[in-house]
């Protein structure tokens, strides 16, 4: 996303958000930084950066590993990310695409 661009929203992002920004948004949902109903459609790069900084701080607080999340948060992480992966695979995504 270029500096002057506006984010398309996680639902309109590649394979439903299987991008760096999509991952940040999903983690922001996990940490309760933004509600799960927030897609960030129409957000500027500056707004996304604020969310990214907050997500990074939360991961710092939890050792950057899912296993260190409180149980409720760990379960929310599993649900959100598993659903995103399922939807992305249904749309033709595979992890190998991330390396291209």
MDTraj code that builds the backbone (N, CA, C; nanometers):
import mdtraj as md
import numpy as np

residues = "UNK UNK UNK UNK UNK UNK UNK UNK UNK UNK UNK UNK UNK UNK UNK UNK UNK UNK UNK UNK UNK UNK UNK UNK UNK UNK UNK UNK UNK UNK UNK UNK UNK UNK UNK UNK UNK UNK UNK UNK UNK UNK UNK UNK UNK UNK UNK UNK UNK UNK UNK UNK UNK UNK UNK UNK UNK UNK UNK UNK UNK UNK UNK UNK UNK UNK UNK UNK UNK UNK UNK UNK UNK UNK UNK UNK UNK UNK UNK UNK UNK UNK UNK UNK UNK UNK UNK UNK UNK UNK UNK UNK UNK UNK UNK UNK UNK UNK UNK UNK".split()
xyz = np.array([
    [0.0853, -0.1171, 0.0000],
    [0.0000, 0.0000, 0.0000],
    [0.0897, 0.1233, 0.0000],
    [0.0762, 0.2059, -0.1010],
    [0.1554, 0.3278, -0.1100],
    [0.1037, 0.4319, -0.0122],
    [0.1907, 0.5269, 0.0220],
    [0.1613, 0.6257, 0.1253],
    [0.0291, 0.6976, 0.1033],
    [-0.0036, 0.7328, -0.0200],
    [-0.1244, 0.8096, -0.0473],
    [-0.2468, 0.7223, -0.0750],
    [-0.2323, 0.5922, -0.0649],
    [-0.3424, 0.5022, -0.0936],
    [-0.4343, 0.4855, 0.0261],
    [-0.5540, 0.4437, -0.0068],
    [-0.6551, 0.4120, 0.0932],
    [-0.6738, 0.2605, 0.0911],
    [-0.6794, 0.2011, 0.2076],
    [-0.6931, 0.0557, 0.2177],
    [-0.8315, 0.0118, 0.1705],
    [-0.8366, -0.0979, 0.0958],
    [-0.9614, -0.1481, 0.0371],
    [-1.0509, -0.2179, 0.1383],
    [-0.9974, -0.2521, 0.2532],
    [-1.0729, -0.3258, 0.3541],
    [-1.0378, -0.4727, 0.3477],
    [-1.0410, -0.5371, 0.4622],
    [-0.9967, -0.6767, 0.4697],
    [-1.0826, -0.7683, 0.3819],
    [-1.2103, -0.7396, 0.3701],
    [-1.2984, -0.8238, 0.2884],
    [-1.2663, -0.8116, 0.1400],
    [-1.2091, -0.7000, 0.0992],
    [-1.1756, -0.6764, -0.0414],
    [-1.0284, -0.6978, -0.0713],
    [-0.9494, -0.7260, 0.0308],
    [-0.8061, -0.7487, 0.0159],
    [-0.7848, -0.8862, -0.0474],
    [-0.6615, -0.9124, -0.0900],
    [-0.6301, -1.0404, -0.1533],
    [-0.6718, -1.1579, -0.0654],
    [-0.7534, -1.2462, -0.1234],
    [-0.7997, -1.3665, -0.0540],
    [-0.8534, -1.3361, 0.0851],
    [-0.9261, -1.2264, 0.0978],
    [-0.9891, -1.1929, 0.2249],
    [-0.8930, -1.1470, 0.3325],
    [-0.7817, -1.0898, 0.2912],
    [-0.6889, -1.0340, 0.3886],
    [-0.5699, -1.1201, 0.4216],
    [-0.5287, -1.2048, 0.3307],
    [-0.4087, -1.2857, 0.3544],
    [-0.2855, -1.2051, 0.3113],
    [-0.2753, -1.0875, 0.3692],
    [-0.1664, -0.9936, 0.3437],
    [-0.1135, -0.9456, 0.4786],
    [-0.0077, -0.8693, 0.4764],
    [0.0464, -0.8155, 0.6014],
    [-0.0581, -0.7298, 0.6724],
    [-0.1218, -0.6406, 0.5985],
    [-0.2226, -0.5544, 0.6606],
    [-0.3403, -0.6372, 0.7100],
    [-0.3822, -0.7352, 0.6330],
    [-0.4914, -0.8224, 0.6764],
    [-0.4567, -0.8947, 0.8061],
    [-0.3326, -0.9391, 0.8175],
    [-0.2888, -1.0057, 0.9408],
    [-0.2922, -0.9120, 1.0601],
    [-0.2543, -0.7876, 1.0378],
    [-0.2576, -0.6879, 1.1451],
    [-0.4020, -0.6653, 1.1901],
    [-0.4919, -0.6555, 1.0950],
    [-0.6331, -0.6337, 1.1286],
    [-0.6883, -0.7525, 1.2072],
    [-0.6581, -0.8732, 1.1626],
    [-0.7053, -0.9919, 1.2361],
    [-0.6496, -0.9939, 1.3781],
    [-0.5227, -0.9599, 1.3927],
    [-0.4641, -0.9557, 1.5270],
    [-0.5248, -0.8423, 1.6097],
    [-0.5579, -0.7307, 1.5460],
    [-0.6247, -0.6212, 1.6178],
    [-0.7607, -0.6679, 1.6688],
    [-0.8287, -0.7527, 1.5939],
    [-0.9549, -0.8114, 1.6417],
    [-0.9272, -0.8996, 1.7632],
    [-0.8240, -0.9826, 1.7525],
    [-0.7887, -1.0736, 1.8622],
    [-0.7652, -0.9951, 1.9917],
    [-0.6902, -0.8872, 1.9820],
    [-0.6544, -0.8094, 2.1005],
    [-0.7620, -0.7104, 2.1429],
    [-0.8707, -0.7016, 2.0671],
    [-0.9778, -0.6098, 2.1032],
    [-0.9442, -0.4637, 2.0758],
    [-0.8467, -0.4399, 1.9905],
    [-0.8088, -0.3035, 1.9546],
    [-0.9171, -0.2403, 1.8685],
    [-0.9717, -0.3183, 1.7792],
    [-1.0860, -0.2769, 1.6981],
    [-1.1874, -0.3910, 1.7015],
    [-1.3157, -0.3604, 1.6839],
    [-1.4155, -0.4680, 1.6846],
    [-1.4029, -0.5550, 1.5594],
    [-1.4461, -0.6789, 1.5702],
    [-1.4384, -0.7713, 1.4564],
    [-1.5230, -0.7252, 1.3386],
    [-1.6136, -0.6345, 1.3609],
    [-1.6957, -0.5807, 1.2516],
    [-1.6219, -0.4731, 1.1722],
    [-1.5086, -0.4257, 1.2234],
    [-1.4320, -0.3200, 1.1552],
    [-1.3435, -0.3812, 1.0479],
    [-1.3665, -0.3460, 0.9219],
    [-1.2890, -0.3983, 0.8099],
    [-1.1744, -0.3061, 0.7693],
    [-1.1736, -0.1850, 0.8225],
    [-1.0729, -0.0825, 0.7922],
    [-1.0814, -0.0331, 0.6476],
    [-1.1922, -0.0602, 0.5820],
    [-1.2121, -0.0099, 0.4456],
    [-1.2112, 0.1429, 0.4483],
    [-1.1342, 0.2008, 0.3567],
    [-1.1252, 0.3453, 0.3464],
    [-1.0240, 0.4084, 0.4401],
    [-0.9509, 0.3278, 0.5152],
    [-0.8526, 0.3809, 0.6099],
    [-0.7258, 0.4233, 0.5359],
    [-0.6612, 0.5262, 0.5881],
    [-0.5342, 0.5723, 0.5332],
    [-0.4196, 0.4879, 0.5894],
    [-0.3041, 0.5025, 0.5265],
    [-0.1851, 0.4337, 0.5758],
    [-0.1531, 0.4744, 0.7191],
    [-0.1733, 0.6019, 0.7523],
    [-0.1467, 0.6494, 0.8886],
    [-0.2377, 0.5798, 0.9896],
    [-0.3636, 0.5594, 0.9548],
    [-0.4563, 0.4905, 1.0449],
    [-0.4164, 0.3444, 1.0621],
    [-0.3772, 0.2802, 0.9533],
    [-0.3320, 0.1408, 0.9594],
    [-0.2060, 0.1319, 1.0455],
    [-0.1144, 0.2284, 1.0311],
    [0.0093, 0.2275, 1.1091],
    [-0.0196, 0.2361, 1.2586],
    [-0.1173, 0.3153, 1.2982],
    [-0.1541, 0.3266, 1.4399],
    [-0.1992, 0.1906, 1.4931],
    [-0.2823, 0.1216, 1.4163],
    [-0.3292, -0.0118, 1.4560],
    [-0.2101, -0.1084, 1.4616],
    [-0.1225, -0.0999, 1.3614],
    [-0.0058, -0.1884, 1.3578],
    [0.0814, -0.1680, 1.4821],
    [0.1030, -0.0440, 1.5211],
    [0.1833, -0.0155, 1.6409],
    [0.1187, -0.0748, 1.7660],
    [-0.0129, -0.0636, 1.7769],
    [-0.0841, -0.1180, 1.8928],
    [-0.0766, -0.2708, 1.8937],
    [-0.0906, -0.3323, 1.7768],
    [-0.0803, -0.4783, 1.7675],
    [0.0599, -0.5234, 1.8064],
    [0.1626, -0.4528, 1.7583],
    [0.3009, -0.4884, 1.7939],
    [0.3222, -0.4797, 1.9445],
    [0.2673, -0.3769, 2.0070],
    [0.2795, -0.3620, 2.1526],
    [0.2123, -0.4787, 2.2249],
    [0.0955, -0.5183, 2.1776],
    [0.0261, -0.6323, 2.2395],
    [0.1077, -0.7598, 2.2240],
    [0.1633, -0.7833, 2.1059],
    [0.2461, -0.9028, 2.0884],
    [0.3684, -0.8964, 2.1788],
    [0.4261, -0.7765, 2.1950],
    [0.5384, -0.7610, 2.2888],
    [0.4974, -0.8048, 2.4290],
    [0.3762, -0.7701, 2.4682],
    [0.3256, -0.8051, 2.6015],
    [0.3040, -0.9550, 2.6192],
    [0.2959, -1.0269, 2.5082],
    [0.2656, -1.1701, 2.5147],
    [0.3755, -1.2559, 2.4520],
    [0.4954, -1.2034, 2.4476],
    [0.6090, -1.2827, 2.4020],
    [0.6051, -1.3233, 2.2560],
    [0.5205, -1.2603, 2.1776],
    [0.5108, -1.2856, 2.0328],
    [0.4726, -1.4295, 1.9985],
    [0.4115, -1.4994, 2.0921],
    [0.3703, -1.6371, 2.0670],
    [0.2257, -1.6579, 2.1117],
    [0.1498, -1.7254, 2.0280],
    [0.0093, -1.7533, 2.0591],
    [-0.0029, -1.8289, 2.1902],
    [0.0893, -1.9191, 2.2182],
    [0.0796, -2.0001, 2.3399],
    [0.0857, -1.9168, 2.4668],
    [0.1364, -1.7940, 2.4591],
    [0.1434, -1.7073, 2.5767],
    [0.0215, -1.6171, 2.5924],
    [-0.0707, -1.6249, 2.4989],
    [-0.1930, -1.5452, 2.5115],
    [-0.2815, -1.6036, 2.6208],
    [-0.3583, -1.5197, 2.6902],
    [-0.4582, -1.5732, 2.7827],
    [-0.5538, -1.6642, 2.7053],
    [-0.6087, -1.7634, 2.7719],
    [-0.6904, -1.8655, 2.7055],
    [-0.7996, -1.8067, 2.6161],
    [-0.8728, -1.7102, 2.6654],
    [-0.9810, -1.6504, 2.5850],
    [-0.9263, -1.5873, 2.4567],
    [-0.8156, -1.5183, 2.4689],
    [-0.7529, -1.4553, 2.3526],
    [-0.6972, -1.5599, 2.2570],
    [-0.6384, -1.6655, 2.3124],
    [-0.5837, -1.7729, 2.2286],
    [-0.6940, -1.8385, 2.1476],
    [-0.8075, -1.8621, 2.2120],
    [-0.9209, -1.9215, 2.1406],
    [-0.9748, -1.8273, 2.0325],
    [-0.9795, -1.6978, 2.0636],
    [-1.0255, -1.5994, 1.9649],
    [-0.9280, -1.5958, 1.8471],
    [-0.7982, -1.6009, 1.8756],
    [-0.6963, -1.6040, 1.7698],
    [-0.7186, -1.7248, 1.6793],
    [-0.7354, -1.8394, 1.7406],
    [-0.7559, -1.9627, 1.6637],
    [-0.8807, -1.9513, 1.5754],
    [-0.9896, -1.9027, 1.6319],
    [-1.1149, -1.8904, 1.5564],
    [-1.0994, -1.7935, 1.4391],
    [-1.0464, -1.6752, 1.4658],
    [-1.0346, -1.5717, 1.3625],
    [-0.9427, -1.6171, 1.2503],
    [-0.8249, -1.6676, 1.2863],
    [-0.7279, -1.7063, 1.1845],
    [-0.7693, -1.8340, 1.1114],
    [-0.8294, -1.9295, 1.1805],
    [-0.8761, -2.0515, 1.1132],
    [-0.9855, -2.0192, 1.0122],
    [-1.0767, -1.9317, 1.0491],
    [-1.1836, -1.8916, 0.9572],
    [-1.1261, -1.8177, 0.8369],
    [-1.0297, -1.7311, 0.8587],
    [-0.9668, -1.6575, 0.7488],
    [-0.8951, -1.7532, 0.6532],
    [-0.8250, -1.8504, 0.7086],
    [-0.7546, -1.9484, 0.6253],
    [-0.8531, -2.0326, 0.5461],
    [-0.9615, -2.0753, 0.6102],
    [-1.0624, -2.1547, 0.5400],
    [-1.1206, -2.0764, 0.4231],
    [-1.1594, -1.9525, 0.4469],
    [-1.2175, -1.8693, 0.3403],
    [-1.1163, -1.8451, 0.2286],
    [-0.9920, -1.8198, 0.2652],
    [-0.8888, -1.7942, 0.1648],
    [-0.8634, -1.9181, 0.0796],
    [-0.8551, -2.0337, 0.1439],
    [-0.8347, -2.1582, 0.0677],
    [-0.9526, -2.1847, -0.0265],
    [-1.0734, -2.1584, 0.0208],
    [-1.1920, -2.1741, -0.0642],
    [-1.1858, -2.0832, -0.1867],
    [-1.1163, -1.9701, -0.1727],
    [-1.1023, -1.8739, -0.2826],
    [-0.9785, -1.9006, -0.3686],
    [-0.9050, -2.0086, -0.3366],
    [-0.7909, -2.0462, -0.4177],
    [-0.6550, -2.0100, -0.3611],
    [-0.6506, -1.9592, -0.2393],
    [-0.5239, -1.9232, -0.1769],
    [-0.4512, -2.0462, -0.1260],
    [-0.3185, -2.0415, -0.1283],
    [-0.2373, -2.1422, -0.0614],
    [-0.1174, -2.0708, -0.0002],
    [-0.0609, -2.1249, 0.1070],
    [0.0525, -2.0588, 0.1730],
    [0.1695, -2.0337, 0.0773],
    [0.1848, -2.1163, -0.0239],
    [0.2944, -2.0993, -0.1180],
    [0.2842, -1.9667, -0.1932],
    [0.1632, -1.9131, -0.2068],
    [0.1455, -1.7853, -0.2748],
    [0.2155, -1.6718, -0.2017],
    [0.2352, -1.6878, -0.0714],
    [0.2977, -1.5837, 0.0088],
    [0.4457, -1.5673, -0.0256],
    [0.5046, -1.6665, -0.0871],
    [0.6483, -1.6629, -0.1195],
    [0.6763, -1.6168, -0.2606],
    [0.5736, -1.5855, -0.3363],
    [0.5933, -1.5459, -0.4761],
    [0.6137, -1.3985, -0.4896],
])
top = md.Topology()
chain = top.add_chain()
for i, resn in enumerate(residues, 1):
    res = top.add_residue(resn, chain, resSeq=i)
    for name in ("N", "CA", "C"):
        top.add_atom(name, md.element.get_by_symbol(name[0]), res)
traj = md.Trajectory(xyz[None], top)
